Amino acid sequence: MEQTLRIPFLHANGPRGTLRLNRDKPAPAADSEAGRPELCISSRSLFGNASEIFIRHCGSEYRLRITRQDKLILTK
């Protein structure tokens, strides 16, 4: 079974000027040594100047935010 890897992209129409993350664009195939697709995204590229983003997954929306201690918290 082949899996489709998707590239996340952001748009800035979230509440309070936050960014929303969509995973609607298929990504080019990337193979790791084990033959599985890998994707590594820096938090800076996800968040930009925002401290929180919203992620839509399987019909639910999740909030990912950076704390004052520079930790990540994901809540539904």
DSSP file (Angstrom, degrees, kcal/mol; ACC not computed):
  #  RESIDUE AA STRUCTURE BP1 BP2  ACC     N-H-->O    O-->H-N    N-H-->O    O-->H-N    TCO  KAPPA ALPHA  PHI   PSI    X-CA   Y-CA   Z-CA
    1    1 A M              0   0    0      0, 0.0     2,-0.4     0, 0.0     0, 0.0   0.000 360.0 360.0 360.0 126.0    0.0    0.0    0.0
    2    2 A E        -     0   0    0      2,-0.0     2,-0.3     0, 0.0     0, 0.0  -0.747 360.0-149.1 -93.2 134.6    1.5    3.3   -1.1
    3    3 A Q        -     0   0    0     -2,-0.4     2,-0.6     0, 0.0     0, 0.0  -0.785   9.8-132.4-101.8 146.4    1.0    6.3    1.2
    4    4 A T        -     0   0    0     -2,-0.3     2,-0.4    25,-0.0    25,-0.0  -0.873  16.4-149.7 -98.1 123.1    0.7    9.9    0.0
    5    5 A L        -     0   0    0     -2,-0.6    22,-3.9    22,-0.3     2,-0.4  -0.751  14.9-153.9 -89.5 136.7    2.9   12.4    1.8
    6    6 A R  E     -A   26   0A   0     -2,-0.4    18,-0.1    20,-0.3    -2,-0.0  -0.899  11.4-131.5-118.7 143.2    1.5   15.9    2.0
    7    7 A I  E     -A   25   0A   0     18,-2.6    18,-0.8    -2,-0.4    17,-0.2  -0.794  25.7-134.8 -89.2 123.7    3.2   19.2    2.4
    8    8 A P  E     -     0   0A   0      0, 0.0     2,-0.3     0, 0.0    15,-0.2  -0.510  24.6-174.4 -74.5 147.1    1.6   21.4    5.0
    9    9 A F  E     -A   22   0A   0     13,-2.6    13,-3.2    -2,-0.2     2,-0.3  -0.986  13.3-134.0-140.6 154.8    1.0   25.0    4.2
   10   10 A L  E     -A   21   0A   0     -2,-0.3     2,-0.3    11,-0.2    11,-0.2  -0.757  13.2-171.9-109.6 148.8   -0.2   27.9    6.3
   11   11 A H  E     -A   20   0A   0      9,-2.1     9,-3.0    -2,-0.3     2,-1.1  -0.994  24.5-132.4-136.5 145.1   -2.7   30.6    5.8
   12   12 A A  S    S+     0   0    0     -2,-0.3     7,-0.2     7,-0.2     5,-0.1  -0.376  74.2 101.4 -97.2  56.0   -3.2   33.6    8.1
   13   13 A N        +     0   0    0     -2,-1.1    -1,-0.2     7,-0.0     6,-0.2   0.078  49.9 122.7-121.8  25.2   -6.9   33.7    8.6
   14   14 A G  S >  S-     0   0    0      4,-1.9     3,-1.1    -3,-0.3     6,-0.1  -0.259  75.0 -73.3 -76.3 170.8   -7.1   32.1   12.0
   15   15 A P  G >  S+     0   0    0      0, 0.0     3,-1.7     0, 0.0    -1,-0.2  -0.340 116.9  11.0 -64.3 146.4   -8.6   33.7   15.1
   16   16 A R  G 3  S-     0   0    0      1,-0.3    -2,-0.1    -3,-0.1    -3,-0.0   0.809 134.9 -61.2  54.5  35.1   -6.6   36.6   16.7
   17   17 A G  G <  S+     0   0    0     -3,-1.1    -1,-0.3     1,-0.2     2,-0.1   0.670  95.9 148.7  72.3  16.4   -4.2   36.7   13.7
   18   18 A T    <   -     0   0    0     -3,-1.7    -4,-1.9    -4,-0.1     2,-0.3  -0.327  47.0-111.7 -78.8 167.3   -3.0   33.1   14.2
   19   19 A L  E     - b   0  53A   0     33,-1.2    35,-1.8    -6,-0.2     2,-0.4  -0.760  21.3-145.4 -99.9 145.3   -2.0   30.9   11.3
   20   20 A R  E     -Ab  11  54A   0     -9,-3.0    -9,-2.1    -2,-0.3     2,-0.5  -0.899   9.9-141.0-110.1 142.0   -3.9   27.8   10.2
   21   21 A L  E     -Ab  10  55A   0     33,-3.9    35,-1.2    -2,-0.4     2,-0.4  -0.888  17.5-173.9-105.4 124.3   -2.1   24.7    8.8
   22   22 A N  E     -A    9   0A   0    -13,-3.2   -13,-2.6    -2,-0.5     3,-0.2  -0.898  16.3-162.3-113.2 147.2   -3.6   22.8    5.9
   23   23 A R  E     +     0   0A   0     -2,-0.4   -13,-0.0   -15,-0.2    -2,-0.0  -0.418  53.2 117.9-121.1  55.1   -2.3   19.5    4.6
   24   24 A D  E     +     0   0A   0    -17,-0.2    -1,-0.1   -15,-0.1   -18,-0.0   0.526  49.2  82.7-102.8  -7.6   -4.0   19.6    1.2
   25   25 A K  E    S-A    7   0A   0    -18,-0.8   -18,-2.6    -3,-0.2     2,-0.1  -0.865  78.4-124.7-101.6 125.9   -1.0   19.6   -1.2
   26   26 A P  E     -A    6   0A   0      0, 0.0   -20,-0.3     0, 0.0    -2,-0.1  -0.431  27.3-135.3 -65.2 140.0    0.6   16.3   -2.1
   27   27 A A        -     0   0    0    -22,-3.9   -22,-0.3    -2,-0.1     3,-0.1  -0.593  22.7 -98.4 -92.4 155.6    4.3   16.3   -1.4
   28   28 A P        -     0   0    0      0, 0.0    -1,-0.1     0, 0.0     2,-0.1  -0.424  55.4 -88.2 -65.9 151.4    7.0   15.0   -3.7
   29   29 A A        -     0   0    0     -2,-0.1     2,-0.4     8,-0.1   -25,-0.0  -0.376  45.9-172.5 -64.5 136.2    8.1   11.5   -2.8
   30   30 A A        -     0   0    0     -3,-0.1     8,-0.5    -2,-0.1     2,-0.5  -0.992   6.3-157.5-132.4 124.0   10.9   11.4   -0.2
   31   31 A D  B     -E   37   0B   0     -2,-0.4     2,-0.1     6,-0.2    -2,-0.0  -0.866   1.3-158.2-108.0 133.4   12.6    8.1    0.6
   32   32 A S    >   -     0   0    0      4,-1.8     3,-1.4    -2,-0.5     6,-0.0  -0.341  44.1 -89.8 -90.6-178.7   14.5    7.4    3.8
   33   33 A E  T 3  S+     0   0    0      1,-0.3    -1,-0.0     2,-0.1    -2,-0.0   0.836 129.5  53.0 -62.2 -32.0   17.0    4.6    4.2
   34   34 A A  T 3  S-     0   0    0      2,-0.2    -1,-0.3     1,-0.0    -3,-0.0   0.474 120.1-109.1 -83.3  -1.9   14.3    2.2    5.3
   35   35 A G  S <  S+     0   0    0     -3,-1.4    -2,-0.1     1,-0.3    -5,-0.0   0.555  81.0 121.2  86.7   7.5   12.2    3.0    2.2
   36   36 A R  S    S-     0   0    0      1,-0.1    -4,-1.8    -5,-0.0    -1,-0.3  -0.786  70.5-101.8-102.7 148.5    9.5    5.0    4.0
   37   37 A P  B     -E   31   0B   0      0, 0.0     2,-0.4     0, 0.0    -6,-0.2  -0.407  38.8-162.9 -65.6 143.2    8.7    8.6    3.3
   38   38 A E        -     0   0    0     -8,-0.5     2,-0.4    -2,-0.1   -33,-0.0  -0.968  11.8-177.3-127.3 145.4   10.1   11.1    5.8
   39   39 A L        +     0   0    0     -2,-0.4     2,-0.5     2,-0.0   -33,-0.0  -0.962   1.6 179.8-143.0 124.5    9.1   14.7    6.5
   40   40 A C        -     0   0    0     -2,-0.4     2,-0.4     2,-0.0    -2,-0.0  -0.987   6.2-178.0-127.4 122.0   10.8   17.0    8.9
   41   41 A I        -     0   0    0     -2,-0.5     2,-0.1     3,-0.0    -2,-0.0  -0.970  24.5-126.2-122.8 131.0    9.6   20.5    9.3
   42   42 A S     >  -     0   0    0     -2,-0.4     4,-1.4     1,-0.1     3,-0.3  -0.460  18.0-127.1 -73.1 147.8   11.1   23.2   11.6
   43   43 A S  H  > S+     0   0    0      1,-0.2     4,-3.2     2,-0.2     5,-0.4   0.835 109.7  61.8 -63.4 -31.0    8.8   24.8   14.0
   44   44 A R  H  > S+     0   0    0      1,-0.2     4,-2.5     2,-0.2    -1,-0.2   0.900 103.2  48.6 -61.9 -40.4   10.0   28.2   12.7
   45   45 A S  H  4 S+     0   0    0     -3,-0.3    -1,-0.2     2,-0.2    -2,-0.2   0.824 116.1  44.6 -70.9 -28.8    8.7   27.4    9.3
   46   46 A L  H  < S+     0   0    0     -4,-1.4    -2,-0.2     2,-0.1    -1,-0.2   0.932 125.0  29.4 -75.4 -47.5    5.3   26.3   10.8
   47   47 A F  H >< S+     0   0    0     -4,-3.2     3,-2.4     1,-0.2     2,-0.3   0.793  75.2 179.8 -88.1 -30.4    4.8   29.2   13.2
   48   48 A G  T 3< S-     0   0    0     -4,-2.5    -1,-0.2    -5,-0.4    -2,-0.1  -0.502  79.6 -23.6  60.3-124.9    6.6   32.1   11.5
   49   49 A N  T 3  S+     0   0    0     -2,-0.3    -1,-0.3     2,-0.0     2,-0.1   0.441 119.3 101.2 -94.6  -1.8    6.1   35.0   14.0
   50   50 A A    <   -     0   0    0     -3,-2.4     3,-0.1     1,-0.1   -32,-0.1  -0.404  62.2-150.1 -81.1 158.9    3.0   33.4   15.5
   51   51 A S  S    S+     0   0    0      1,-0.2    15,-2.8    -2,-0.1     2,-0.3   0.460  81.2  33.1-105.1  -5.0    3.0   31.6   18.8
   52   52 A E  E     - C   0  65A   0     13,-0.2   -33,-1.2    -5,-0.2     2,-0.3  -0.997  59.6-174.8-149.1 149.7    0.1   29.3   17.9
   53   53 A I  E     -bC  19  64A   0     11,-2.7    11,-2.9    -2,-0.3     2,-0.4  -0.917  22.0-127.0-134.7 162.4   -1.3   27.6   14.8
   54   54 A F  E     -bC  20  63A   0    -35,-1.8   -33,-3.9    -2,-0.3     2,-0.5  -0.940  17.9-160.5-114.8 136.5   -4.4   25.5   14.1
   55   55 A I  E     -bC  21  62A   0      7,-3.1     7,-3.2    -2,-0.4     2,-0.6  -0.967   6.6-150.9-119.3 125.1   -4.2   22.1   12.5
   56   56 A R  E     + C   0  61A   0    -35,-1.2     2,-0.4    -2,-0.5     5,-0.2  -0.860  24.7 168.7 -96.4 123.6   -7.2   20.4   10.9
   57   57 A H  E >   - C   0  60A   0      3,-3.1     3,-2.1    -2,-0.6    -2,-0.1  -0.970  63.9 -20.2-141.7 120.9   -7.0   16.6   11.0
   58   58 A C  T 3  S-     0   0    0     -2,-0.4     3,-0.1     1,-0.3    -1,-0.1   0.863 127.4 -48.7  51.8  42.9   -9.8   14.1   10.2
   59   59 A G  T 3  S+     0   0    0      1,-0.3     2,-0.3     0, 0.0    -1,-0.3   0.410 120.1 103.3  82.2  -3.0  -12.5   16.8   10.6
   60   60 A S  E <   -C   57   0A   0     -3,-2.1    -3,-3.1     2,-0.0     2,-0.5  -0.814  63.5-135.4-111.2 154.3  -11.2   18.0   14.0
   61   61 A E  E     -C   56   0A   0     -2,-0.3     2,-0.3    -5,-0.2    -5,-0.2  -0.924  19.6-169.3-111.6 132.4   -9.2   21.2   14.7
   62   62 A Y  E     -C   55   0A   0     -7,-3.2    -7,-3.1    -2,-0.5     2,-0.5  -0.895  14.9-138.3-119.6 148.3   -6.2   21.2   17.0
   63   63 A R  E     -CD  54  75A   0     12,-3.3    12,-2.7    -2,-0.3     2,-0.5  -0.930  14.8-169.6-108.7 125.9   -4.3   24.1   18.5
   64   64 A L  E     +CD  53  74A   0    -11,-2.9   -11,-2.7    -2,-0.5     2,-0.3  -0.967  16.5 173.4-113.7 123.2   -0.5   23.9   18.6
   65   65 A R  E     -CD  52  73A   0      8,-2.5     8,-2.4    -2,-0.5     2,-0.5  -0.929  32.0-126.2-133.6 156.9    1.2   26.5   20.6
   66   66 A I  E     - D   0  72A   0    -15,-2.8     6,-0.2    -2,-0.3     2,-0.1  -0.871  29.8-143.5 -99.1 127.9    4.7   27.5   21.8
   67   67 A T    >   -     0   0    0      4,-2.9     3,-1.7    -2,-0.5    -1,-0.0  -0.280  29.2-101.5 -83.2 173.2    4.9   28.0   25.6
   68   68 A R  T 3  S+     0   0    0      1,-0.3    -1,-0.1     2,-0.1    -2,-0.0   0.767 125.4  56.9 -64.7 -25.3    7.1   30.6   27.4
   69   69 A Q  T 3  S-     0   0    0      2,-0.1    -1,-0.3     1,-0.0     3,-0.1   0.278 122.6-108.6 -88.4  11.2    9.5   27.8   28.2
   70   70 A D  S <  S+     0   0    0     -3,-1.7     2,-0.2     1,-0.2    -2,-0.1   0.799  75.5 135.3  67.1  31.7    9.8   27.1   24.4
   71   71 A K        -     0   0    0      2,-0.0    -4,-2.9     0, 0.0     2,-0.4  -0.686  53.6-120.8-102.1 161.7    7.8   23.8   24.6
   72   72 A L  E     -D   66   0A   0     -2,-0.2     2,-0.4    -6,-0.2    -6,-0.2  -0.881  23.4-170.5-105.1 136.2    5.1   22.7   22.2
   73   73 A I  E     -D   65   0A   0     -8,-2.4    -8,-2.5    -2,-0.4     2,-0.5  -0.994   4.1-163.9-126.7 127.1    1.5   22.0   23.4
   74   74 A L  E     +D   64   0A   0     -2,-0.4     2,-0.3   -10,-0.2   -10,-0.2  -0.949  15.9 173.3-110.6 123.1   -1.1   20.4   21.2
   75   75 A T  E      D   63   0A   0    -12,-2.7   -12,-3.3    -2,-0.5    -2,-0.0  -0.936 360.0 360.0-129.4 153.5   -4.7   20.6   22.3
   76   76 A K              0   0    0     -2,-0.3   -15,-0.2   -14,-0.2    -1,-0.1   0.415 360.0 360.0 -93.0 360.0   -8.0   19.7   20.7
